[in-house]
Amino acid sequence: MITYDALHRENHNITELSNVLLYLFRERTMCDTDTCCELFHRFTNKVNEHIDLVDRNLYSQLLTHDDHQIQELARNFMSGSLEIKRIMATYMKQWCPVKAADNLNIRDYDQFLQESEGMFGLILERIQNETEKLYPLIRELSGDLRKAG
């Protein structure tokens, strides 16, 4: 069972890491630091763990609901999860290959920054949608103000 407070803490932590990383990535010399790489790997792990947690715990009630719009919302969030994971995997393959897992592999800084901003933007949009749409809907349907799933 996961609480809304725990979900909000996770979202806050991901948002904070995202903002710090974007700040660091905008300064080219910071991208190659061990600290930046460690923060980036922490960020990707937290995003993947959060998506897995939400996917495992929050959709069953929505997918079996009588209202087809509610079912569609759950399916949209689920497909969004797959898309974020796909984009992150492509990003990791491009900028963080397995053979250099501890370092970012930046050959084209402008492209790296553009793709990074796009990926962070997508994840921040997802967090906002969870906070403004998903959690309130689950709270309303379940009547439980503390536990999300």
Backbone hydrogen bonds, N-H to C=O, Kabsch-Sander energy under -0.5 kcal/mol:
donor,donor_aa,acceptor,acceptor_aa,energy
4,Y,146,R,-2.6
7,L,3,T,-2.0
8,H,4,Y,-2.9
9,R,5,D,-2.3
10,E,6,A,-2.4
11,N,7,L,-2.6
12,H,8,H,-2.6
13,N,9,R,-2.6
14,I,10,E,-2.7
15,T,11,N,-2.5
16,E,12,H,-2.8
17,L,13,N,-2.5
18,S,14,I,-2.5
19,N,15,T,-2.5
20,V,16,E,-2.4
21,L,17,L,-2.8
22,L,18,S,-2.6
23,Y,19,N,-1.9
24,L,20,V,-2.6
25,F,21,L,-3.5
26,R,22,L,-1.4
27,E,24,L,-1.7
28,R,26,R,-0.7
30,M,27,E,-2.1
31,C,27,E,-0.8
31,C,28,R,-1.0
33,T,30,M,-1.6
37,C,33,T,-2.1
38,E,34,D,-2.7
39,L,35,T,-2.5
40,F,36,C,-2.4
41,H,37,C,-2.5
42,R,38,E,-2.3
43,F,39,L,-2.6
44,T,40,F,-2.6
45,N,41,H,-2.1
46,K,42,R,-2.5
47,V,43,F,-2.6
48,N,44,T,-2.3
49,E,45,N,-2.6
50,H,46,K,-2.6
51,I,47,V,-2.7
52,D,48,N,-2.4
53,L,49,E,-2.3
54,V,50,H,-2.7
55,D,51,I,-2.9
56,R,52,D,-2.4
57,N,53,L,-1.8
58,L,54,V,-2.4
63,L,59,Y,-2.9
64,T,60,S,-1.3
65,H,62,L,-1.0
68,H,66,D,-0.5
71,Q,67,D,-1.8
72,E,68,H,-2.4
73,L,69,Q,-2.1
74,A,70,I,-2.0
75,R,71,Q,-2.4
76,N,72,E,-2.6
77,F,73,L,-2.3
78,M,74,A,-2.4
79,S,75,R,-2.7
80,G,76,N,-2.2
81,S,77,F,-2.1
82,L,78,M,-1.8
83,E,79,S,-2.2
84,I,80,G,-2.6
85,K,81,S,-2.4
86,R,82,L,-2.4
87,I,83,E,-2.8
88,M,84,I,-2.8
89,A,85,K,-2.4
90,T,86,R,-2.4
91,Y,87,I,-2.6
92,M,88,M,-2.9
93,K,89,A,-2.3
94,Q,90,T,-2.1
95,W,91,Y,-3.2
96,C,92,M,-2.6
100,A,97,P,-1.9
101,A,98,V,-1.6
103,N,100,A,-2.4
105,N,95,W,-3.6
106,I,104,L,-0.7
107,R,105,N,-0.8
109,Y,107,R,-0.5
112,F,108,D,-2.6
113,L,109,Y,-2.9
114,Q,110,D,-2.2
115,E,111,Q,-2.8
116,S,112,F,-2.6
117,E,113,L,-2.7
118,G,114,Q,-2.1
119,M,115,E,-2.6
120,F,116,S,-2.9
121,G,117,E,-2.3
122,L,118,G,-2.2
123,I,119,M,-2.2
124,L,120,F,-2.7
125,E,121,G,-2.2
126,R,122,L,-2.0
127,I,123,I,-2.3
128,Q,124,L,-2.2
129,N,125,E,-2.4
130,E,126,R,-2.5
131,T,127,I,-2.4
132,E,128,Q,-2.6
133,K,129,N,-2.4
134,L,129,N,-1.6
135,Y,130,E,-2.9
137,L,133,K,-1.6
138,I,134,L,-2.5
139,R,135,Y,-2.7
140,E,136,P,-2.5
141,L,137,L,-2.7
142,S,138,I,-2.7
143,G,139,R,-2.1
145,L,143,G,-0.6
148,A,2,I,-3.1
149,G,2,I,-1.2
